[in-house]
Amino acid sequence: MTTDIAKKPSEIPEGFRESAHDAPLFERLCARDKRNEFLEHKSLHIDAKDFETLESYITSDDCTKDLQKLLAGEFDYPPPRKVQLRKSHSDRRRTVYAYPERQKNLMKYINWGMLEYDDIFSRSLFSFRQKRGVADVFRCVVRMDYARGLYVAKADIHDYGHSIRAVLLKPMLESIVGPRDPALLAYLIYLLERTECLLRGKVIHDDMGGLPGVPMGSFFNNVYLMELDRTLSQQTTLFCRYADDMAAFTTTQEEAQDAITAIRTITNDLGLTLNEEKTQIVKPGESIELLGIQIRDGNLDVSDHTLSKARNKLTRYANKLIWQEQHDGLPRSQAAALMTHRIDRYFYRTDSEEHELSWRDYFFHVITRPDSLHTLDLTCQDLVRRVATGKRGDARYRFRYEDIKSLGYRPLVHEYYQYREEKSAR
């Protein structure tokens, strides 16, 4: 699923160097090998339709022209749209900003190129890294065997991406990117300091923070808390941070409290607010919930809280469909198909959604036992039966498992094991 850009030499502007390591990033991204490498990487992470759109732009003269304009300091992006999204597996909403497709695809490419800055970050950081991800958090935790005498200080930042202050982030970027690539720095500052965006088609002015939803937002997130990562790594036995969620492992309760104090002090200085209900100290041996995962007796499974949210959300949708059957005349066969589609979208996300990971991409990658998935399978099948029959008692079983499968239902446990087999075969 790759493209040989070398067949299109006209796309590499005359005078651009192909492999000079000291060249600006925008210049290096015009090289054929860089484009092929990026497309090879993305082909493994997005569906065929999205890849085709991305590939068409990356291999075009438009991409080259856009990179040349950025290198010349010509920034003329249209304002992004301000969008309210439901948080994955939650009823709360969060704000993201979405640029038009052309600018978005270019920013994806640039953000990928910025992975060369990965070595500046602490080993305690696991979000948006080149070779470190959420699964590595739990490998570290399990390897540490926190149950044997370690306390866990947990904290979570409220509305992190939107709370980043450009006036504080700007000097951080200047010290990190400025000496290395002034052209890239100018571009990042341009994006960061913009205030105009579109809300329902009208231009408004808004403090967009660290640009949540924009590809560069991940880099901004990581840079903004570099001091926190360094400080807590030095003060604790083990520190792990994934975006706005963090855990510090200590040998005493006093050290755990000191960790909470340090986190609170640094985040306050940065204009950030902790979610107090998620800020706590867990004693040795107690089960711990981290990033939606429950760690218990050395095993990893979907947390009870995440499981409950998924069940409640799907149940509410089923009740809505039943109401439509009774009051709007929605055919039960159509309602059952809609219920199955919602389940599939919720867990596997068959449509294009760039701001959240699906259960397949997140939980399947981490958990070591599928107990919660089995529970959810039973819940999902029961909801489809209720919608298909309008019954709650034994009569709902007239809608057989084969009938559910015929609607396109994909059992979570089966998909989990299939995912693990595909992963081990790579």
Phi, psi and chi 1 to 4 in degrees:
 res  aa     phi    psi   chi1   chi2   chi3   chi4
   1 MET       -   37.3 -152.9  172.9 -175.7      -
   2 THR  -115.2  166.6   60.1      -      -      -
   3 THR  -124.6  136.3  -60.7      -      -      -
   4 ASP   -88.7   93.5 -174.8    3.2      -      -
   5 ILE   -70.2  -17.3  -58.4  172.8      -      -
   6 ALA   -60.0  -18.7      -      -      -      -
   7 LYS   -76.5   -4.5  -66.3  179.9  179.1  178.6
   8 LYS  -122.9   66.5  -57.4 -178.5  179.4 -178.1
   9 PRO   -62.3  -23.9   24.5  -34.9      -      -
  10 SER   -64.7  -17.3   61.7      -      -      -
  11 GLU   -78.0  -15.8  -66.3  176.0    8.0      -
  12 ILE   -94.9  107.9  -50.3  -58.3      -      -
  13 PRO   -62.3  145.3   21.4  -31.8      -      -
  14 GLU   -60.3  135.1 -174.1  177.0   -1.2      -
  15 GLY    95.2  -11.7      -      -      -      -
  16 PHE   -80.2  137.1  -92.0   59.6      -      -
  17 ARG   -80.6  145.6  -72.4  161.1  -71.9 -175.3
  18 GLU   -89.0  -29.8  -71.2  -89.9  -21.6      -
  19 SER  -145.1   17.2   60.5      -      -      -
  20 ALA   -71.6  120.5      -      -      -      -
  21 HIS   -69.4  -21.5  -65.8  -69.5      -      -
  22 ASP   -92.2    3.6   59.4  -14.1      -      -
  23 ALA   -74.0  151.9      -      -      -      -
  24 PRO   -58.1  152.5  -22.1   32.9      -      -
  25 LEU   -57.4  -43.8  176.4   63.4      -      -
  26 PHE   -59.4  -34.4  -59.9  142.0      -      -
  27 GLU   -71.3  -44.2 -176.3  172.5  -38.4      -
  28 ARG   -66.6  -30.6  -74.2 -177.4  -79.9  120.3
  29 LEU   -70.9  -11.7  -70.0  179.1      -      -
  30 CYS   -78.1  -14.1  -78.1      -      -      -
  31 ALA   -68.3  146.2      -      -      -      -
  32 ARG   -60.1  -44.6  -57.1 -179.1 -174.1   92.7
  33 ASP   -66.2  -33.0   58.5  -16.8      -      -
  34 LYS   -66.2  -43.2  -77.8  -67.4 -175.8 -177.1
  35 ARG   -65.0  -42.5  -59.5 -164.1 -155.3 -166.7
  36 ASN   -63.6  -40.4  -76.9  -32.7      -      -
  37 GLU   -64.0  -42.6 -174.2 -179.3   -8.5      -
  38 PHE   -63.1  -46.4  170.0   67.0      -      -
  39 LEU   -65.0  -36.2  -69.2  172.0      -      -
  40 GLU   -61.7  -42.0  177.8   69.5   24.8      -
  41 HIS   -64.6  -47.7  167.4   75.2      -      -
  42 LYS   -69.7  -28.3  -64.5  -57.6  -68.8 -174.1
  43 SER   -62.3  -21.1   69.3      -      -      -
  44 LEU   -89.1   -7.9  -58.2  174.5      -      -
  45 HIS  -124.3   -9.1  -63.6   88.2      -      -
  46 ILE  -131.4  161.8   59.8  177.3      -      -
  47 ASP   -75.4  169.8   62.1   33.5      -      -
  48 ALA   -62.1  -39.1      -      -      -      -
  49 LYS   -66.1  -46.7 -177.4  178.1  179.2 -179.5
  50 ASP   -64.9  -37.3  -70.1  -21.9      -      -
  51 PHE   -65.6  -39.6  178.9   81.5      -      -
  52 GLU   -61.0  -42.0 -177.7  179.0   -8.5      -
  53 THR   -65.2  -44.6  -59.2      -      -      -
  54 LEU   -64.9  -44.5  179.5   64.3      -      -
  55 GLU   -61.0  -40.9  178.8 -172.8   42.1      -
  56 SER   -59.2  -39.5  176.8      -      -      -
  57 TYR   -75.8  -47.6  170.4   73.4      -      -
  58 ILE   -60.8  -32.2  -64.9  -61.8      -      -
  59 THR   -90.6    6.8   60.2      -      -      -
  60 SER   -97.0  164.4   71.2      -      -      -
  61 ASP   -66.2  -27.5  -70.8  -31.3      -      -
  62 ASP   -59.8  -40.8  -74.9  -20.2      -      -
  63 CYS   -62.7  -45.4 -179.6      -      -      -
  64 THR   -60.4  -45.9  -59.1      -      -      -
  65 LYS   -62.4  -39.6  -67.3  174.2 -177.1  176.7
  66 ASP   -65.9  -39.5  -70.0  -16.7      -      -
  67 LEU   -66.1  -39.2  -72.7  167.5      -      -
  68 GLN   -62.9  -40.4  -72.4  179.6  -79.3      -
  69 LYS   -63.4  -41.4  -71.7  179.0   65.4  175.8
  70 LEU   -66.0  -38.7  -62.4 -175.5      -      -
  71 LEU   -63.6  -31.7 -174.0   60.5      -      -
  72 ALA   -85.1    0.3      -      -      -      -
  73 GLY    77.8   22.8      -      -      -      -
  74 GLU   -97.4  104.3  -61.2  175.1   13.8      -
  75 PHE  -114.5  115.3  -49.4  133.6      -      -
  76 ASP  -141.5   41.7   57.9   -4.6      -      -
  77 TYR   -68.9  144.6  -79.1   11.2      -      -
  78 PRO   -68.9  158.4   25.6  -34.1      -      -
  79 PRO   -66.8  145.8   22.5  -32.5      -      -
  80 PRO   -76.3  161.2   30.9  -35.8      -      -
  81 ARG   -84.8  140.0  -70.8 -175.7  -59.7  110.9
  82 LYS   -92.1  122.6 -177.0  177.1 -177.5  178.1
  83 VAL  -127.3  137.9 -177.3      -      -      -
  84 GLN  -100.6  118.3  -68.1  -74.0  -35.7      -
  85 LEU  -112.9  144.7  -66.9  179.1      -      -
  86 ARG   -70.3  134.0  -74.4 -169.3 -177.1  -84.3
  87 LYS   -67.0  144.6  -64.6 -172.9   70.1  174.0
  88 SER   -57.8  128.0 -178.2      -      -      -
  89 HIS    61.6   32.9  -38.8  122.9      -      -
  90 SER  -154.1  159.3  170.3      -      -      -
  91 ASP   -92.7   -8.4  -70.9  -35.3      -      -
  92 ARG   -75.0  156.1  -68.6 -176.1  -64.1  170.4
  93 ARG  -112.0  154.7  -66.7 -177.9  179.5  -87.8
  94 ARG  -136.1  154.3   67.4 -171.9 -177.2   99.5
  95 THR   -92.1  132.3  -60.3      -      -      -
  96 VAL  -131.9  163.8  -61.4      -      -      -
  97 TYR  -121.8  134.3  -61.3   92.8      -      -
  98 ALA  -125.0  118.6      -      -      -      -
  99 TYR   -84.4  159.7  -86.1   92.7      -      -
 100 PRO   -57.2  161.0  -25.1   35.0      -      -
 101 GLU   -57.1  -41.7 -173.7  171.4   74.7      -
 102 ARG   -61.9  -49.9  176.9  166.3  174.6  165.5
 103 GLN   -66.7  -36.8  -72.2   76.2   25.3      -
 104 LYS   -62.6  -44.9  179.2 -177.6   65.4  176.5
 105 ASN   -66.0  -37.2  -74.0  -27.4      -      -
 106 LEU   -65.6  -41.5  178.9   61.3      -      -
 107 MET   -66.0  -33.2  -73.8 -168.4  -78.1      -
 108 LYS   -60.7  -43.0  -73.2 -179.7 -179.7  179.7
 109 TYR   -65.7  -46.5 -172.9   28.5      -      -
 110 ILE   -64.0  -42.6  -64.4  169.9      -      -
 111 ASN   -61.6  -38.5 -166.3   55.7      -      -
 112 TRP   -62.8  -43.1  170.8   80.9      -      -
 113 GLY   -62.0  -28.3      -      -      -      -
 114 MET   -76.0   -1.3  -71.3  167.6   58.9      -
 115 LEU   -63.3  -14.9  -72.5  175.1      -      -
 116 GLU   -66.8  -12.8   63.5 -174.2   31.0      -
 117 TYR   -88.7    3.6  -72.5   86.0      -      -
 118 ASP   -57.3  -30.6 -168.5   69.4      -      -
 119 ASP   -72.9   -6.4   58.1   -3.6      -      -
 120 ILE   -82.8  -14.0   69.7  173.6      -      -
 121 PHE   -92.1  155.5  -61.5  113.3      -      -
 122 SER   -68.5  152.9  168.1      -      -      -
 123 ARG   -67.6  -14.3  -71.6 -178.8   57.6   81.4
 124 SER   -79.1  -10.3   62.7      -      -      -
 125 LEU   -92.7  130.7  174.2   65.6      -      -
 126 PHE  -122.4   -2.8  -66.5   86.0      -      -
 127 SER   -95.2  138.0   51.6      -      -      -
 128 PHE    56.2   42.7  -42.7  118.8      -      -
 129 ARG  -106.9  163.4  -58.2  -68.5  -60.4  -86.0
 130 GLN   -73.5  -42.7 -170.6  168.5   16.8      -
 131 LYS  -130.1   22.6  -64.8 -178.0  179.7  179.5
 132 ARG  -136.6  131.4  -63.4  170.2   74.5   78.9
 133 GLY  -141.4 -169.8      -      -      -      -
 134 VAL   -62.2  -34.8   64.5      -      -      -
 135 ALA   -63.2  -31.6      -      -      -      -
 136 ASP   -68.3  -29.6  -62.3  -59.3      -      -
 137 VAL   -56.9  -49.4  174.4      -      -      -
 138 PHE   -75.7  -27.7  -63.6   99.3      -      -
 139 ARG   -63.6  -41.3  -85.1 -166.8  -77.6  -91.4
 140 CYS   -64.9  -43.4  -72.1      -      -      -
 141 VAL   -64.9  -46.4  172.1      -      -      -
 142 VAL   -65.6  -40.4  171.5      -      -      -
 143 ARG   -63.5  -34.4 -174.2  165.8   59.5 -115.1
 144 MET   -70.0  -23.3 -178.2   61.9   64.3      -
 145 ASP    52.1   62.8 -165.4    4.6      -      -
 146 TYR   -58.2  -24.7   75.7   95.4      -      -
 147 ALA   -62.6  -21.0      -      -      -      -
 148 ARG   -92.6   71.4  -63.1 -175.0 -179.6 -178.1
 149 GLY    91.4    6.5      -      -      -      -
 150 LEU  -104.5  139.1  -68.5 -179.5      -      -
 151 TYR   -92.1  152.9  -68.9   81.3      -      -
 152 VAL  -124.3  118.6 -173.8      -      -      -
 153 ALA   -97.2  113.6      -      -      -      -
 154 LYS  -105.3  143.5  -70.2 -178.6   53.6 -169.8
 155 ALA  -150.3  154.2      -      -      -      -
 156 ASP  -143.3  138.5  175.1  -89.2      -      -
 157 ILE   -95.9  131.9  -60.2  173.1      -      -
 158 HIS   -75.6  126.9  172.8   69.3      -      -
 159 ASP    48.4   52.8 -164.1   17.0      -      -
 160 TYR   -57.7  -57.8  176.3   39.9      -      -
 161 GLY   -56.6  -39.9      -      -      -      -
 162 HIS   -79.1  -14.9 -155.0  -95.1      -      -
 163 SER   -93.0   -6.8  -60.0      -      -      -
 164 ILE   -63.4  134.6  -69.8  175.1      -      -
 165 ARG   -98.7  119.8  -64.2 -175.8  177.9 -179.6
 166 ALA   -58.8  -36.3      -      -      -      -
 167 VAL   -64.7  -26.7   67.0      -      -      -
 168 LEU   -89.9  -33.7  -61.3  178.1      -      -
 169 LEU   -74.1  -33.2  178.5   56.2      -      -
 170 LYS   -55.6  -50.3 -178.9  178.0  177.1 -180.0
 171 PRO   -64.8  -27.6   18.3  -30.8      -      -
 172 MET   -65.2  -45.8  -59.8  177.2 -169.6      -
 173 LEU   -64.9  -37.9  -64.7  173.9      -      -
 174 GLU   -62.2  -38.2  -70.9  172.3  -18.2      -
 175 SER   -76.8  -26.4   64.1      -      -      -
 176 ILE   -92.3  -51.1  -66.1  168.9      -      -
 177 VAL   -91.8  -35.4 -178.6      -      -      -
 178 GLY   -51.7  -53.7      -      -      -      -
 179 PRO   -65.1  -22.7  -19.8   33.1      -      -
 180 ARG   -93.0  -36.6 -164.3  161.6  165.5  174.6
 181 ASP  -158.3   84.3 -164.2  -25.4      -      -
 182 PRO   -57.9  -35.0  -24.1   34.5      -      -
 183 ALA   -65.3  -43.2      -      -      -      -
 184 LEU   -64.7  -41.6  175.0   60.1      -      -
 185 LEU   -59.2  -46.6  173.3   64.9      -      -
 186 ALA   -58.8  -39.6      -      -      -      -
 187 TYR   -66.5  -45.3  173.7   64.0      -      -
 188 LEU   -63.4  -41.6  -64.2  177.9      -      -
 189 ILE   -65.1  -38.9  -62.7  -59.2      -      -
 190 TYR   -57.6  -49.0  161.4   74.4      -      -
 191 LEU   -63.2  -42.1  -66.5  174.9      -      -
 192 LEU   -68.6  -35.8 -171.9   64.1      -      -
 193 GLU   -92.6   -1.0  -67.5 -173.9  -24.8      -
 194 ARG   -66.1  145.7  -60.9 -167.1   75.3 -176.0
 195 THR  -121.6  -16.2   60.3      -      -      -
 196 GLU   -86.6  137.0   70.5  -83.5   13.1      -
 197 CYS  -149.3  171.0   62.1      -      -      -
 198 LEU  -104.7  129.9  -65.0  175.0      -      -
 199 LEU  -126.8  112.8 -180.0   62.0      -      -
 200 ARG    53.1   40.5  -69.1 -173.8  -73.3  -85.6
 201 GLY    85.7   -4.2      -      -      -      -
 202 LYS  -110.1  141.7  -65.5 -176.6  178.2 -179.7
 203 VAL   -76.0  126.4  176.3      -      -      -
 204 ILE  -128.5  168.7   64.6  169.1      -      -
 205 HIS  -109.0  132.3  -71.5  -88.0      -      -
 206 ASP  -147.4  145.8 -170.1   31.3      -      -
 207 ASP   -80.6  106.4  179.6    0.5      -      -
 208 MET   -89.6    6.8  -67.6 -173.2  -82.8      -
 209 GLY    57.2 -131.2      -      -      -      -
 210 GLY   -92.8   24.4      -      -      -      -
 211 LEU    57.6   56.4  -59.5  178.5      -      -
 212 PRO   -58.5  137.2   20.4  -31.8      -      -
 213 GLY    94.0  -22.8      -      -      -      -
 214 VAL   -87.1  138.1  175.2      -      -      -
 215 PRO   -49.1  -41.4  -31.7   37.0      -      -
 216 MET   -68.1  -14.4  -78.3   69.5 -174.1      -
 217 GLY   -57.6  -32.6      -      -      -      -
 218 SER   -65.2  -39.8   57.9      -      -      -
 219 PHE   -66.9  -43.0 -176.0   73.1      -      -
 220 PHE   -60.1  -42.7  -65.8  154.9      -      -
 221 ASN   -57.7  -45.0  -74.9  -10.0      -      -
 222 ASN   -69.2  -41.1  -73.4   -7.9      -      -
 223 VAL   -66.7  -40.4  169.3      -      -      -
 224 TYR   -61.0  -31.2 -157.5   61.8      -      -
 225 LEU  -110.2   24.9  -71.6 -179.9      -      -
 226 MET   -61.1  -39.9  -72.7  179.0   67.6      -
 227 GLU   -64.0  -41.4  178.5 -171.1   -9.1      -
 228 LEU   -61.6  -44.7 -177.1  143.5      -      -
 229 ASP   -59.3  -46.0  -65.3  -23.9      -      -
 230 ARG   -65.7  -45.2  -73.9 -166.8  -65.2  -96.3
 231 THR   -63.3  -49.6  -60.1      -      -      -
 232 LEU   -69.9  -31.5  -88.1  -65.5      -      -
 233 SER   -64.1  -34.7  -65.3      -      -      -
 234 GLN   -78.0  -29.8  -66.2  169.7   -0.5      -
 235 GLN   -91.9  -14.0  -68.4 -176.9    0.5      -
 236 THR  -124.7  166.4   61.3      -      -      -
 237 THR   -66.6  -41.5  -57.5      -      -      -
 238 LEU  -152.1  134.5  172.7   67.4      -      -
 239 PHE  -127.4  135.1 -179.7   66.0      -      -
 240 CYS  -132.3  130.2  -58.9      -      -      -
 241 ARG  -131.0  134.2 -179.4  171.5   72.1   86.1
 242 TYR  -128.2  102.2 -169.5   94.7      -      -
 243 ALA    57.8 -113.4      -      -      -      -
 244 ASP   -98.0    4.0   57.1   -1.0      -      -
 245 ASP  -110.5  130.9 -150.8  -23.7      -      -
 246 MET  -145.0  156.1   61.7 -160.4   78.5      -
 247 ALA  -145.2  132.0      -      -      -      -
 248 ALA  -115.6  129.2      -      -      -      -
 249 PHE  -103.9  128.5  -64.5   77.3      -      -
 250 THR  -135.2  164.5   65.9      -      -      -
 251 THR   -87.6  -19.5   55.8      -      -      -
 252 THR  -132.7  160.6   68.4      -      -      -
 253 GLN   -68.1  -33.4 -172.9  165.4   -2.7      -
 254 GLU   -63.5  -40.5  -69.8   74.1   17.6      -
 255 GLU   -66.0  -36.1  -69.8  174.0  -12.3      -
 256 ALA   -64.4  -40.7      -      -      -      -
 257 GLN   -67.2  -37.5 -172.6   57.1   58.0      -
 258 ASP   -61.6  -36.4  -70.6  -17.7      -      -
 259 ALA   -65.5  -43.6      -      -      -      -
 260 ILE   -60.5  -42.2  -66.6  -69.4      -      -
 261 THR   -62.4  -43.6  -59.8      -      -      -
 262 ALA   -63.8  -43.1      -      -      -      -
 263 ILE   -61.4  -44.7  -67.9  171.4      -      -
 264 ARG   -64.0  -40.8 -164.4 -178.0  -56.0  -80.6
 265 THR   -64.9  -47.9  -62.1      -      -      -
 266 ILE   -66.8  -44.3  -65.1  173.2      -      -
 267 THR   -66.7  -37.2   52.8      -      -      -
 268 ASN   -61.6  -42.3  -78.2  -15.9      -      -
 269 ASP   -62.6  -24.9  -70.6  -16.2      -      -
 270 LEU   -95.2    6.8  -67.2  170.6      -      -
 271 GLY    75.9   22.9      -      -      -      -
 272 LEU  -104.2  156.0  -55.4  172.7      -      -
 273 THR  -123.7  133.9  -57.0      -      -      -
 274 LEU   -82.3  146.2  -64.5 -176.6      -      -
 275 ASN   -77.3  103.7  -77.5  -42.0      -      -
 276 GLU   -62.8  -33.2  -64.6  -60.7  -26.1      -
 277 GLU   -69.7  -17.3   69.2  -84.8   11.2      -
 278 LYS  -106.3    4.3  -64.8 -177.5  179.4 -179.8
 279 THR  -101.3  113.8  -59.4      -      -      -
 280 GLN  -158.3  169.1   61.9 -179.1  138.8      -
 281 ILE  -116.2  125.6  -64.4  175.8      -      -
 282 VAL  -102.9  131.2 -178.7      -      -      -
 283 LYS   -80.5  159.8  -64.7 -179.9 -179.9  179.5
 284 PRO   -56.1  136.7  -24.9   34.5      -      -
 285 GLY    88.3  -18.5      -      -      -      -
 286 GLU   -74.9  148.5  -64.8  179.6  -13.7      -
 287 SER   -65.9  148.0   64.9      -      -      -
 288 ILE  -127.9  136.6  175.9  176.0      -      -
 289 GLU  -104.5  125.1 -179.5 -178.2  -21.3      -
 290 LEU  -142.8  124.1 -173.6   63.2      -      -
 291 LEU    56.1   37.0  -61.2  170.7      -      -
 292 GLY    79.3    6.3      -      -      -      -
 293 ILE  -112.6  138.2  -59.6  -67.8      -      -
 294 GLN   -99.8  125.2 -166.0   82.5   23.2      -
 295 ILE  -104.9  116.0  -49.5  172.1      -      -
 296 ARG  -143.6  122.3 -174.6 -175.9  -69.0  116.3
 297 ASP    54.9   36.6  -60.2  -32.8      -      -
 298 GLY    80.5    0.8      -      -      -      -
 299 ASN  -105.2  152.0  -68.0  -52.9      -      -
 300 LEU  -117.6  126.9  -52.2  176.0      -      -
 301 ASP  -145.8  165.7 -159.2   -4.9      -      -
 302 VAL   -59.5  135.2  178.1      -      -      -
 303 SER   -67.8  155.5   70.3      -      -      -
 304 ASP   -60.4  -37.0  -66.1  -20.4      -      -
 305 HIS   -65.2  -45.4 -178.2   60.0      -      -
 306 THR   -65.5  -39.5  -57.6      -      -      -
 307 LEU   -61.5  -44.4 -177.4   63.7      -      -
 308 SER   -63.7  -42.0  177.9      -      -      -
 309 LYS   -62.8  -41.0  -73.6 -166.2  -68.2 -173.9
 310 ALA   -63.9  -44.9      -      -      -      -
 311 ARG   -64.7  -43.1  -64.4  171.2   70.3  175.4
 312 ASN   -65.0  -41.2  -69.5  -20.7      -      -
 313 LYS   -66.7  -42.9 -163.2  166.5 -173.6  178.7
 314 LEU   -69.7  -34.2  -68.9  171.9      -      -
 315 THR   -65.8  -40.5  -62.2      -      -      -
 316 ARG   -62.1  -38.4  -75.1 -164.5  -65.5  -87.4
 317 TYR   -67.6  -38.7 -174.9   71.3      -      -
 318 ALA   -62.7  -42.5      -      -      -      -
 319 ASN   -63.7  -35.9  -69.4  -23.1      -      -
 320 LYS   -63.2  -43.5  175.9 -177.1  176.1 -179.0
 321 LEU   -65.2  -40.2  -68.7  174.9      -      -
 322 ILE   -63.6  -39.0  -68.6  172.3      -      -
 323 TRP   -62.6  -41.5 -170.3   93.4      -      -
 324 GLN   -66.6  -33.0  -69.8  178.5  -24.8      -
 325 GLU   -63.1  -44.0  -69.7  174.1  -10.2      -
 326 GLN   -78.4  -31.8  -63.6  172.5  -13.6      -
 327 HIS  -109.5  -27.5  -64.4   84.5      -      -
 328 ASP  -110.6   -2.0  -62.3  -22.6      -      -
 329 GLY    74.8   22.4      -      -      -      -
 330 LEU   -63.1  123.9  178.3   67.5      -      -
 331 PRO   -60.7  139.0  -22.5   34.4      -      -
 332 ARG   -62.7  -34.7  -74.3  176.9  176.2  169.9
 333 SER   -63.7  -38.9   58.9      -      -      -
 334 GLN   -70.2  -39.5 -176.7  179.3  -14.5      -
 335 ALA   -63.4  -40.8      -      -      -      -
 336 ALA   -64.0  -38.5      -      -      -      -
 337 ALA   -66.2  -39.8      -      -      -      -
 338 LEU   -64.8  -39.8  -71.9  171.4      -      -
 339 MET   -64.0  -43.1 -173.1   71.4 -126.5      -
 340 THR   -64.9  -40.4  -53.5      -      -      -
 341 HIS   -63.8  -40.7  175.1   72.8      -      -
 342 ARG   -64.1  -40.2  175.5   58.2   63.4   94.0
 343 ILE   -62.1  -45.5  -69.1  169.4      -      -
 344 ASP   -63.0  -42.9 -164.5   76.4      -      -
 345 ARG   -66.4  -38.9 -178.3 -176.0  175.4 -162.8
 346 TYR   -63.6  -44.1 -172.3   84.0      -      -
 347 PHE   -93.1  -31.5  -67.4  112.5      -      -
 348 TYR  -115.6  -16.5  -50.6  111.4      -      -
 349 ARG    47.9   79.6 -168.7  163.2  -64.9  114.3
 350 THR   -77.4  -17.5   54.4      -      -      -
 351 ASP   -91.1  173.0   59.2  -21.5      -      -
 352 SER   -82.0  115.1  178.5      -      -      -
 353 GLU  -136.7  114.2  171.9   57.1   76.8      -
 354 GLU   -98.6   -8.9  -60.3 -174.1   29.8      -
 355 HIS  -101.4   -5.7  -55.0  -68.8      -      -
 356 GLU  -139.1  152.9  -59.5  -75.8   -5.2      -
 357 LEU   -92.2  144.0  -67.6  174.4      -      -
 358 SER   -75.2  167.9   68.5      -      -      -
 359 TRP   -60.0  -37.9  -84.3   52.1      -      -
 360 ARG   -61.0  -43.6  176.4 -179.0  172.7   85.1
 361 ASP   -78.3  -22.2  -65.0  -32.2      -      -
 362 TYR  -106.5  -70.4 -175.3   81.0      -      -
 363 PHE   -68.4  -42.0  -68.9  110.1      -      -
 364 PHE   -59.2  -29.4  -71.5   11.8      -      -
 365 HIS   -74.1  -20.6 -174.4   60.6      -      -
 366 VAL  -112.5  -47.1  175.1      -      -      -
 367 ILE   -64.3  150.0   62.0  176.3      -      -
 368 THR  -107.8   -6.7   58.3      -      -      -
 369 ARG  -145.4  144.4   55.9 -169.1  -53.7  165.3
 370 PRO   -99.6   26.9   35.9  -34.1      -      -
 371 ASP   -56.0  -46.3  -63.9    3.7      -      -
 372 SER   -64.7  -34.9   60.8      -      -      -
 373 LEU   -66.3  -37.4  -57.3 -175.4      -      -
 374 HIS   -62.9  -42.8  176.4   68.0      -      -
 375 THR   -60.7  -44.0  -60.1      -      -      -
 376 LEU   -67.6  -35.7  -78.0  171.2      -      -
 377 ASP   -57.8  -45.5  -91.1  -28.5      -      -
 378 LEU   -64.0  -41.0  -64.3  177.8      -      -
 379 THR   -62.5  -47.4  -63.3      -      -      -
 380 CYS   -62.9  -43.6  -67.9      -      -      -
 381 GLN   -63.7  -38.6  -67.4  165.3   27.8      -
 382 ASP   -66.0  -40.3 -174.1   64.0      -      -
 383 LEU   -65.2  -41.0  -68.9  175.2      -      -
 384 VAL   -63.2  -41.8  174.5      -      -      -
 385 ARG   -63.4  -42.4  -73.5 -170.4  170.5  102.8
 386 ARG   -62.6  -43.1  -78.8  178.8   50.4 -162.5
 387 VAL   -68.3  -37.9  169.9      -      -      -
 388 ALA   -74.2  -26.8      -      -      -      -
 389 THR  -114.9  -20.5   63.5      -      -      -
 390 GLY    72.8   13.0      -      -      -      -
 391 LYS  -114.3  151.3  -52.7  -67.4 -176.4 -179.6
 392 ARG  -108.8  -23.5  -73.0 -179.1  175.3  -90.4
 393 GLY   -84.6 -158.6      -      -      -      -
 394 ASP   -61.4  -21.5  -68.9  -16.4      -      -
 395 ALA   -62.7  -23.2      -      -      -      -
 396 ARG   -67.1  -20.5   69.6 -174.5 -172.5  -83.0
 397 TYR   -75.7   -1.9  -71.0  104.0      -      -
 398 ARG   -65.6  -24.6  -65.2  171.1 -174.4  168.3
 399 PHE   -86.0  100.9 -160.6   78.9      -      -
 400 ARG   -74.6  167.1  -57.1  165.9  -57.3  164.5
 401 TYR   -61.1  -36.1  179.4   70.8      -      -
 402 GLU   -63.4  -33.7  -68.7   76.2   11.3      -
 403 ASP   -67.3  -38.6  -61.7  -36.1      -      -
 404 ILE   -64.4  -45.7  -60.2  174.4      -      -
 405 LYS   -61.7  -35.4  -72.2  -69.3  -67.9  -67.7
 406 SER   -65.1  -20.4   69.9      -      -      -
 407 LEU   -82.7   -5.5  -65.7  174.6      -      -
 408 GLY   102.7   12.9      -      -      -      -
 409 TYR   -66.6  132.5  176.6   71.6      -      -
 410 ARG  -114.8  110.7  -66.3 -172.5  -76.0  172.5
 411 PRO   -61.2  134.1  -19.2   30.9      -      -
 412 LEU   -62.9  -42.5  -74.1  157.7      -      -
 413 VAL   -63.1  -44.3  173.0      -      -      -
 414 HIS   -62.4  -44.4  174.9  -91.1      -      -
 415 GLU   -64.7  -34.5  -67.8  -65.8  -41.0      -
 416 TYR   -62.8  -49.4  167.1   73.7      -      -
 417 TYR   -67.9  -34.4  -77.8  116.8      -      -
 418 GLN   -64.9  -41.2 -175.8  177.0   44.1      -
 419 TYR   -61.7  -43.6  173.8   87.5      -      -
 420 ARG   -64.9  -37.2  -54.7  -65.7  -76.0 -164.0
 421 GLU   -66.5  -43.5  -71.2  178.3    4.9      -
 422 GLU   -62.9  -39.8  -67.3  173.2   -4.9      -
 423 LYS   -65.8  -43.6 -178.5 -178.0  174.0 -176.8
 424 SER   -69.9  -23.6   61.7      -      -      -
 425 ALA   -81.5  -13.8      -      -      -      -
 426 ARG   -73.6      -  -67.7  174.1 -174.3  169.6
